[in-house]
Amino acid sequence: MESMWAGQDYRTLRTLCLEKGQLFEDPAFPLDVSDPNVEWKRPPDFCSNPKFIESGSSSTDVCQGDLGDCWLLSTISSLTLHPSLFSQVVPTDQSFSPRDGYSGIFHFKLWQFGEWFDVVIDDKLPTKKGRLVYTKSDSQTELWSALLEKAYAKVCGGYSALQGGTIAETLEDFTGGIAESVSLSRYPSEEVWEMVTEAEGRKALMACYIQVSDAGDVGRVDEDGLVMGHAYSVLGAKEVKLSSGEVTLIRLRNPWGFTEYNGPWSDKSQEWSSVSDVERQALNLQKEDGEFWMLCDDFCSLFSWMVICEGRQDSPQCKVTELSGCWERGVSAGGGRRLKSFFTNPQFRFRVGVASDPEAESVTEPGNEERWTVLVELLQTDRRAAKLHMTCHLYRVPEELVPRPYLDRGFFTRSRPVADTGPAQNSRGVTVRASVTPGEYVIVPSTYDANQEGHFYIRVHREKETGNR
């Protein structure tokens, strides 16, 4: 199902503008740019021949401006590699041509907590001296990326809300999938290579960043030409054959559109002299466009985290359950597991691989070693509220306790969780993954402290694992 953001219907508003011969003015967009030198202009007023999309979409259509929203732009860059997903988010039948009914109104599709929304905007953009202040394309006449940035700003509460955020948020909001973070220091490069190639094969969106402990280091360019605390798009992987063997390379992009890695296998490195001209051309080597290649080993040692997100759909192998609830002071806001009031938090039951589960694929026979992967995500739904320190615990419910509708303090005192999200995090969402056997389980979402109020949304993915243990 698709809903209308702010109750604005694109087709109705566009028709009304055409009938009146007026350009659309969006009363629902928060004008929060306070710089007196900024002028809000429509593309036909600062560009001689504006185009929505010019010669197809590509990652070079996305170049960061004066906003610190690399976390958003790394996702938009990755989006251009997946035509079907791109056209879902960016309806391509839009134009600045009067012959096509240009009326100053555009729309985009964004996912928010279980629903896809059609987000309407007008095309007034912040400019200085006739140039865009924020996101732009390498072609000055192409505007889709600037307009998509504005649509996302509208959902978040204005351009100022884009000044800092997480990669996982935008990956989910453009796919409807669950974003999972991978600590690159925890895995050998061979496993990371498999993760990237498998994710690329599944058409997942990926990004990465270098974590910094000192806020003063954010934005600093290190000796390798990499920007600290900055989000990069992970665009793919390639195995390159040499006379001496093969090397595994990862393709990345800096949303700035410039400032590239300068180490082995970077654009100007001597390693490329051992690769044929045909292969170099196929790998799209260009100078200073923000895109570059690097060895997978170096990727793992130089970057801290990679985030992977793919749009997940119900299938015979994968079942999805969506839940919502709230923490209410004195009623269901019991706080973290260390507290005696933990058991008063909301509890959500689900069953995996058993006959009483209406979504189960099969019935588990005694002694069967069948296993399922369970992926649980907990999201705080109020984007404008202060982010709560949240965590989520997953427990197996013993068969003798299945009839009980609610588990008491004694159960949680005696039992250990099957899995949890780790220390409470003050982000929009947290995830927990577990490999489980068939049975009944309970999810307990909580904040770190008791009596913290807020609304949340939970997704549970259950997928039968192939093969037996």
Residue, then its C-alpha position, 0 to 999 in steps of 0.5 A: m500500500e502507498s500513502m500520501w505524505a502530509g495528505q498531499d495527492y500529487r495528481t490532484l495538486r498537479t491537475l489543479c495547478l495546470e487548470k489555474g495556470q499556476l506553479f505549485e507552492d508547497p505549504a508543508f515544507p519547513l523553510d528552515v534555511s536561515d542564511p540571508n544570502v540564500e535565494w529559493k529559486r526554481p530551476p528554470d530561473f537559474c538554469s537555461n535548460p533544466k532536465f529532471i534526468e539527463s542521459g539516464s541516472s548514474s552515481t556522478d549525478v550525486c555531488q555533495g553541497d554545503l550540507g553534512d549529509c554524506w550519509l544520505l548521498s552515499t545511499i542515493s549514489s548506490l540507488t543509481l546502480h539498480p534501475s528498478l529500485f531507482s524508478q520506484v523511488v524516483p518516478t521518471d515520468q517527470s519533466f521541466s518541459p511545458r509540453d509535458g505539463y510542467s507545473g513546479i510540482f514533483h514527487f518521490k516514494l519513500w519508506q517509513f515504518g512499514e509504509w511507502f509514502d508518496v512525497v510531494i514537493d515544489d521545485k524551489l531550491p536553495t541557491k547562491k549566485g544562481r548555483l545550488v547550495y546543496t546536492k547537485s549533479d556533475s551536469q548543471t542542468e540535471l536536477w533529480s538528485a537535488l529534488l530527491e534530497k529536498a523530498y527526504a528533507k521534508v520527511c525528516g523535518g527540513y534541511s537542517a535535519l539532514q546535518g548528520g544521520t546514519i547510513a542505515e536510516t536512508l538505506e531502509d527508507f529507499t528500499g523498505g529493507i532492514a539495514e545490517s551493520v558489519s564490523l569489518s575488523r571482525y571478519p577476514s577479508e575473504e568473508v567480507w569479499e563474499m558478503v559484498t559479492e553476494a549482496e551485489g548479486r541480490k541487488a542490495l544497497m551498501a555503504c561504509y565509513i571510517q569510525v572516529s573517536d575524536a569529533g575533531d577528526v570528522g572530515r579530515v583527509d588522511e594520508d590515504g586520501l580517505v575522509m574520516g567519519h565520512a560515508y562512502s557508497v560501496l558500488g560493487a566488487k570485481e576479481v581482476k586477472l593478472s599474469s601473476g594471479e588474481v586480485t579482489l577489488i572493491r569499488l567505492r565512491n565519495p559523495w563529494g564527487f572528488t577527493e579519492y583514495n590514493g593507495p594501491w589500485s586507485d585511479k592513478s596507481q601503477e598497478w593498473s599498468s598490468v591490466s589490459d586496456v579493455e578491462r581498464q575501460a570495463l572497470n570505468l576508470q576515470k580521473e577525480d569523479g569520486e569513484f575508485w577501486m581498492l584491494c579488499d584487504d585494504f578495504c577491511s583494514l582502512f574502513s571500520w563499518m559496512v552497512i548492507c540493506e536489501g529490500r525483503q519481500d514475503s516468500p515461501q522461504c521468508k516470512v515477515t511480521e510487523l508489530s507496533g507499540c509504545w513505552e508508557r511511563g509506569v505501565s510498559a516502560g520497564g527499562g533495561r535487562r539490569l532492572k527489576s522492572f524489565f519484565t513490564n516492557p512490552q512482550f511480543r510472541f511469535r512461533v517458528g517452524v511449527a504447525s500452530d504457526p499459520e505462516a510456517e513452511s513446514v511442521t517440525e518432526p521430533g529430532n529434526e535439526e531444522r534451523w531458521t534465521v530470525l532477524v528482528e529490527l526495533l525502530q523508534t518511530d518519532r523522527r523529531a523526538a530525541k533518540l532513545h537508548m534502545t535495545c531488544h532481547l529475544y528469548r525462547v519460551p519453554e513449552e510449559l510456559v507457552p499457554r501463559p499470555y505474559l512472562d513474569r519477573g521470575f522467567f527473565t531472572r532465570s533465563r538468558p536471551v537467545a540473542d540481543t542487540g548488545p549495549a543500548q544504542n541511541s540510534r533510530g533502530v537496532t537489529v538482532r540476528a539469531s539462528v534458532t530451532p523451531g519453537e515459540y519465542v518472545i521479543v522484549p524491546s526496551t530503553y536503557d532507563a525505566n520510564q522513558e516514553g516513546h513509540f516503536y515499530i518492530r519487524v521480524h523476518r524468519e527465513k528457513e536455513t538451507g541444509n541441516r546442521 
